[in-house]
Amino acid sequence: MEVFSGRPRGPERHPPVGGSRVRRASLLDLRSAAGQVFLLQVVIVVLLVVAAVGVIVLQAANDALQQGRRESIVAAQSFASAPGVAEALQSPDPTAVLQPRAEEARKRTGVDFVIAMNTDGIRYTYPYPREIGEKFVGTIEPALSGRTVVEQAGGPPLPAGKGTDVQAVVPVTDSHGKVVGLVSAGITVRNVAALWLPELPIILGSGVAALVLAVTGTTLVSRRLRRQTHGMAPAELAELYRHHDAVLHAVREGLLITDADGRVLMANDEATRLLGLPADLRGRPVRELGLPEPIMRLLSSPEAVTDEVRLAGDRLLAVNKRPTYAEGSVVTLRDTTELAAVSGRAEVARERLKLLYEAGVGIGTTLDVERTAQELADVAVPQFADLVTVDLLEAVLRGWEPTAEGWRHLRRAAIGGDGRMIPVYPRGQMISFSRRTPQMRALEERRVMLETDLRQAQGWREQDPERAMRALERGLRSLVAVPLRARNVTLGVANFYRTVDSAAFESDDLTFAEELAARAAVAIDNARRFTRERAMAVTLQRSLLPRRQPEQDALEVAWRYMPAEAGVGGDWFDVIPLPGARVALVMGDVVGHGLHAAATMGRLRTAVHNFSTLDLPVDEVLGNLDDLVVRMDNEENTDDAREGQEGEGVTGATCLYAVYDPVTEACTMARAGHPEPVVVRPDGTVTCPDVPASAPLGLGGYPFETVELSLPEGSQLVLYTDGLVEDRTHDIDVGLERLRRALGGSGGRTPEETCRAVIDSLKPSHSFDDIALLTARTRRFPRSDVAMWDVPPDPAMVPSVRARCREALLEWGLEETAFATELIISELVTNAIRYGSPPVGVRLLHGRCLICEVSDGSGTSPRMRRAATTDEGGRGLFLVAQFAPRWGTRYTTHGKVIWTEQPLHDGASAALGLAPVDFLLDQFDDPGL
């Protein structure tokens, strides 16, 4: 025994002077593990340094090449578009005019050459005059077609010397758009070493630092290994081994060590006695020792085992098995025969109570039928059964009310245990049980069925003889089939199996199986009822949302709607065409979930359609919606309306309403408590317009502030509900930032691609709220399809207005609509001059239909009436209505607009075929009118 004093031992704490040299030598010795690790680290560092230098060189060369491409394009286009270049190319001596300008442009822009040439590629300019008149070296055919060509090519000598030549060729067009010549500018990309040489010291310094760290790490590992052996000499280690060996063979617990191949490495005396092992067992496979099948399978399996009791002869052995560092295993054995006889029943009862508690906690965690069935199978394996299958009626899986007619056809909903080892019907397969099977008997007799020995169960075997034979060969032993019943309704059957490795089911197990199945049946029935209600709510919700895109010219739209897992809510969206080629976009969210919220959403969506039909301003639409929500809330809060309804009133809603005009590219919008929209500009810039946040709908009395945005063609307006950006795991600011990142660079995407990218980036794994997303990309109404002019307030100007209208229609190829359109314009302009107030304006829009608009400064609305035969007037709007199927009035901040729409079919108005002029004149001649 060593005696420790208060002073440190010299040899232990103060190594010899040469010790450090020995350790350094061992570190650099390639025969040692430390030296090999150090060498590997050096090689890795060197490779990383070489790779870093190579990447920087390639990147610098690529950057220089791209810079040359950009500079050459800019220089060529600038010179080609300069005033007088096109005329100089068509002059008698282009070189005299363009050579000085080309050299000045070359020096000013920093390119190596600026060449002007004719359409045959003959140079008019060049840095070296001797090259003028020669053929241009490069590709000019695409430029002759009006496109820009950028390429790498070689040619005559340049002032810049050797390098990679990057040149751009652009066309020069005259005032009529004809290509009269070409301009080429280029730059020589020279050595890029100056771009990466400054970074080389940093890379080399990083490599040296990595080598220092590698040496330090290897040294620390070596020291730690020496500390693990406590500085013991081989003799000391051998003595320690003898002590351990003596203890190992003296303990009253068996110890068996096997290698990765299942061969015995060591067994102490107690293990030899308990298992009856032979004396020459070292190195022999476990399967050759003649052990009982359960013990042999346990020892051969690579899985860890904790306190499993196995029968070996007349002894009950408690077995523990753990893997070792060498991929073998260490097995300990304890004789628990007497202890098992005394405490067996108490332990079983305790395990059963524990399992019932786990079933109460683990079954029914979700409202998904198949998931609940799987939870039953997972809870019962392996504590109660080795294999569990759950078969449910098809009606239960769909959420319908189950009936006895569906018992013959059940679908496998869950499998617990190792279904690959035992051949059973796979999950999702429809099964038709015969009447003699335990499953069908359990369903018909409404009681649990026990098959202690499946080899004698004729009804179970005749269901599928081949599959049953394979299952028996794999060790299937006994079965308990329990009907799943809730509210006196049968939902399916649960099948509990045990293999030959476990004791067969007994009558004592039936009560526990019934209790387990009863708890699961209640959870499955709750999930079934939820599935039915959710399916009804989702059906209602989707029927209330848009099913197809309306016909309009202003926007390209795409949308997504995803209901929440817990049930649908009140999210809605809409795309509503408006007069004047405008389109209204709506996004709203009703507070709450379920059928009540979906029905409320339908009422609000219908109201928005009605208000949009009236062509009310944006703030008035939200104001009318606010009044409607207040009235609905008051109705819901009455005692009669509250009984038997879900919730206690509407409690509010949010809405964003926007109107986009493709002619002016203006978008007017307002929001009532709704999240702010996001705008993606054509260049991919993502911005949040500062739309004032007004109070949510339902508070009553609060004004709604509007804002007008300019959205150039190709801009994308993204509307959404808070379910997309708000989650229980983070607040809305985090979600908004994620949305901006997902929309970054979306300038070139279609709305459908934008919707897909946003949903893929932001959709949560478990959605607790509905998600609605609407993406609209703006289109600009072609200026060539718009005709507008001001009209002096003089009736004598009406003929000139008709003449200008006729000219516009002839230009658009709508000659056949000229008469009807002139009549409409004449009547509306006359009414505006006679009954309205200045200024008076006329606008024609040629799109899907022909739109005529006459505006004036008054707020009075015209109405159509039936004039008597003796009246001199009053027939104007009647005629307008006959030629224009749709017409109406839109109020603006400066007055009103009377509009009409004439559908076009192959350039002709359909109104002419429906209401000929002679027929209308005959109507006015009728004495009965």
Beta strands, then each sheet from edge to edge (+ up, - down):
strand 1: 113-117
strand 2: 149-152
strand 3: 164-173
strand 4: 179-189
strand 5: 254-258
strand 6: 264-267
strand 7: 305-312
strand 8: 315-323
strand 9: 329-335
strand 10: 387-393
strand 11: 409-417
strand 12: 430-432
strand 13: 449-451
strand 14: 476-486
strand 15: 489-499
strand 16: 555-562
strand 17: 569-577
strand 18: 583-593
strand 19: 653-661
strand 20: 666-672
strand 21: 678-680
strand 22: 686-687
strand 23: 693-694
strand 24: 707-710
strand 25: 716-720
strand 26: 771-778
strand 27: 786-791
strand 28: 840-846
strand 29: 849-856
strand 30: 886-892
strand 31: 895-905
strand 32: 908-909
sheet 1: 1+ 4- 3+ 2-
sheet 2: 6+ 5- 9+ 8- 7+
sheet 3: 12+ 11- 10+ 15- 14+ 13-
sheet 4: 16+ 26- 25+ 21- 22+
sheet 5: 17+ 18- 19+ 20- 23-
sheet 6: 17+ 18- 19+ 20- 24+
sheet 7: 27+ 28- 29+ 31- 30+
sheet 8: 27+ 28- 29+ 31- 32+
end
